[in-house]
């Protein structure tokens, strides 16, 4: 009889803890799913705006301290917008093959495997990249903090 009472005591003591873990664990993923969807849409829109050379729209998306890393160098927001406006790099089309998002508090890290068709220095080129986009949520809005291109060695 003591064994049954002891067993039930452990069962009852363990139940509230497991319920609390399930409850708190389920709320965060639901919130992250929404944030992941927002980031994926924002990234897709960004590629379209870059192709359309909508520098003013991109200026709103890019954080003032944003950094951009390309095969030929790295620079800040003003330089990236100047590159887009001048057409020295024209991101004609980004075919996104794979994408994943990791949310860490107010930061989202999006990784995309893309094939980018661009015009660089007057020459049309196509390159496979892994692109890292880092977004930071400020006052309820996502801002792009970093965009980095890593060229893949495989075609």
C-alpha positions as CSV (number, residue, x, y, z in Angstrom):
1,X,0.0,0.0,0.0
2,X,2.9,2.4,0.9
3,X,4.3,1.7,-2.6
4,X,1.1,2.7,-4.3
5,X,0.8,5.9,-2.3
6,X,4.4,6.7,-3.0
7,X,4.0,6.0,-6.7
8,X,0.9,8.1,-7.0
9,X,2.7,10.9,-5.1
10,X,5.6,10.9,-7.6
11,X,3.1,10.8,-10.5
12,X,1.1,13.8,-9.2
13,X,4.3,15.8,-8.4
14,X,5.7,15.1,-11.9
15,X,2.5,16.0,-13.8
16,X,2.4,19.8,-13.2
17,X,6.0,20.1,-14.3
18,X,5.5,18.2,-17.5
19,X,2.4,20.1,-18.3
20,X,4.2,23.4,-17.7
21,X,7.0,22.3,-20.0
22,X,4.6,21.4,-22.8
23,X,2.6,24.6,-22.4
24,X,5.6,26.9,-22.5
25,X,7.3,24.8,-25.3
26,X,4.3,25.0,-27.6
27,X,3.8,28.8,-27.5
28,X,7.4,29.7,-28.6
29,X,7.4,27.5,-31.8
30,X,4.0,29.0,-32.9
31,X,5.4,32.5,-32.5
32,X,8.6,31.4,-34.4
33,X,6.6,29.9,-37.2
34,X,4.9,33.3,-37.9
35,X,8.3,35.1,-37.7
36,X,9.8,32.5,-40.0
37,X,7.0,33.1,-42.6
38,X,7.5,36.9,-42.3
39,X,11.2,36.6,-42.9
40,X,10.8,34.3,-45.9
41,X,8.3,36.7,-47.4
42,X,10.5,39.7,-46.7
43,X,13.5,37.9,-48.3
44,X,11.5,37.1,-51.4
45,X,10.3,40.7,-51.6
46,X,13.9,41.9,-51.2
47,X,15.1,39.8,-54.1
48,X,12.3,41.2,-56.3
49,X,13.1,44.8,-55.2
50,X,16.8,44.2,-56.0
51,X,15.9,42.9,-59.4
52,X,13.6,45.9,-60.0
53,X,16.3,48.3,-58.6
54,X,13.9,49.8,-56.1
55,X,16.7,51.4,-54.0
56,X,14.3,53.7,-52.1
57,X,12.2,50.6,-51.0
58,X,15.3,48.8,-50.0
59,X,16.6,51.8,-48.1
60,X,13.6,51.4,-45.7
61,X,14.4,47.6,-45.3
62,X,18.2,48.0,-44.7
63,X,19.2,49.1,-41.2
64,X,21.5,52.2,-41.2
65,X,24.3,50.0,-39.8
66,X,23.8,47.1,-42.3
67,X,26.8,45.3,-43.8
68,X,26.9,43.7,-47.2
69,X,29.6,41.1,-48.1
70,X,30.1,40.3,-51.8
71,X,32.8,38.4,-53.8
72,X,34.5,41.7,-54.6
73,X,34.3,43.4,-51.2
74,X,32.2,44.5,-48.3
75,X,30.5,47.8,-47.5
76,X,27.6,49.5,-45.8
77,X,24.1,50.6,-46.6
78,X,24.9,53.7,-48.6
79,X,27.4,51.9,-50.8
80,X,25.0,49.0,-51.4
81,X,22.2,51.4,-52.4
82,X,24.6,53.3,-54.7
83,X,25.6,50.0,-56.3
84,X,21.9,49.1,-57.0
85,X,21.0,52.6,-58.2
86,X,24.0,52.8,-60.6
87,X,23.5,49.3,-61.9
88,X,27.1,48.4,-61.3
89,X,25.6,45.2,-59.9
90,X,22.1,44.4,-61.2
91,X,20.6,41.5,-59.4
92,X,18.4,40.4,-62.3
93,X,17.0,37.1,-60.9
94,X,17.6,35.0,-57.8
95,X,16.3,31.5,-58.1
96,X,16.0,30.3,-54.5
97,X,16.5,26.5,-54.3
98,X,16.5,26.1,-50.5
99,X,15.9,28.2,-47.5
100,X,15.9,28.0,-43.7
101,X,15.3,30.4,-40.9
102,X,16.5,30.4,-37.4
103,X,14.9,32.8,-34.9
104,X,16.9,33.9,-31.8
105,X,14.9,36.4,-29.8
106,X,14.7,39.5,-32.0
107,X,17.2,38.2,-34.6
108,X,16.4,36.1,-37.6
109,X,19.1,34.3,-39.6
110,X,17.9,33.2,-43.1
111,X,20.1,30.9,-45.2
112,X,19.3,30.5,-48.8
113,X,20.9,28.4,-51.6
114,X,20.4,30.4,-54.7
115,X,21.4,30.7,-58.3
116,X,21.9,34.4,-59.0
117,X,21.7,35.9,-62.5
118,X,23.3,39.3,-62.3
119,X,25.0,41.9,-64.4
120,X,28.3,42.9,-62.9
121,X,30.4,45.6,-64.7
122,X,28.3,45.2,-67.8
123,X,28.8,41.4,-68.0
124,X,25.9,38.9,-67.3
125,X,27.0,36.2,-64.9
126,X,25.3,33.3,-63.1
127,X,26.7,32.1,-59.8
128,X,25.6,29.6,-57.2
129,X,25.6,31.1,-53.7
130,X,24.7,30.4,-50.1
131,X,23.3,33.7,-48.9
132,X,23.1,34.7,-45.3
133,X,20.6,37.3,-44.3
134,X,20.4,38.6,-40.8
135,X,17.3,40.5,-39.7
136,X,16.7,42.3,-36.5
137,X,13.3,43.2,-35.2
138,X,13.1,46.8,-34.0
139,X,9.8,48.4,-32.8
140,X,7.9,45.4,-34.3
141,X,9.5,45.7,-37.8
142,X,12.2,43.6,-39.3
143,X,15.3,45.4,-40.6
144,X,18.1,43.8,-42.7
145,X,21.3,44.0,-40.7
146,X,23.6,41.9,-42.9
147,X,23.6,40.2,-46.4
148,X,26.5,38.0,-47.2
149,X,27.2,36.0,-50.4
150,X,29.3,32.8,-50.2
151,X,30.0,31.4,-53.7
152,X,29.6,27.7,-54.0
153,X,32.3,25.7,-55.8
154,X,29.9,23.3,-57.2
155,X,27.8,24.3,-60.3
